[in-house]
C-alpha cells in the first residue's frame, strides 16, 4: 500500500534521491498519498540522504570532516522536519 511505497522510496533515496522524490510526487498526484504523507515522505527521503552523505563524508574525509558535514546535514533535516511539523497546525 501507500506506506510500503513510502518505505521503498526512502530506501531508494539512499542511492538516488531525485527518483525517490519523483515517486512520492507521483503518488501524491494520483491521490495515493495525502499532502501530509507526501510532506513527511520527503522528510524521510532527506533523512535517508543525510545518512548516506554523512557516511560518505566520514569515509572520504575522516572523523573531523564527517562530523562537520553531518552536523550541517542534521541541521538541514531538523529545519525541514520543523517546517513540515508547522504545516500540520
WOMOZI-V323367 format. One record per backbone hydrogen bond with DSSP energy under -0.5 kcal/mol. CO is the residue of the C=O (numbers start at 1). NH is the residue of the N-H. If there is no record, write none. Layout:
# WOMOZI-V323367
CO_NH, CO_NH
This chain:
# WOMOZI-V323367
1_5, 2_6, 3_7, 4_8, 5_9, 6_10, 7_11, 8_12, 9_13, 10_14, 11_14, 12_15, 12_16, 16_20, 17_21, 18_22, 19_23, 20_24, 21_25, 22_26, 23_27, 24_28, 25_29, 26_30, 27_32, 27_33, 28_31, 34_38, 35_39, 36_40, 37_41, 38_42, 39_43, 40_44, 41_45, 42_46, 43_47, 44_48, 45_49, 46_50, 47_51, 48_52, 49_53, 50_54, 51_55, 52_56, 53_57, 54_58, 55_59, 56_60, 57_61, 58_62, 61_65, 62_66, 63_67, 64_68, 65_69, 66_70, 67_71, 68_72, 69_73, 70_74, 71_75, 72_76, 73_77, 74_78, 75_79, 76_80, 77_81, 78_82, 79_83, 80_84, 81_85, 82_86, 83_87, 84_88, 85_88, 86_89
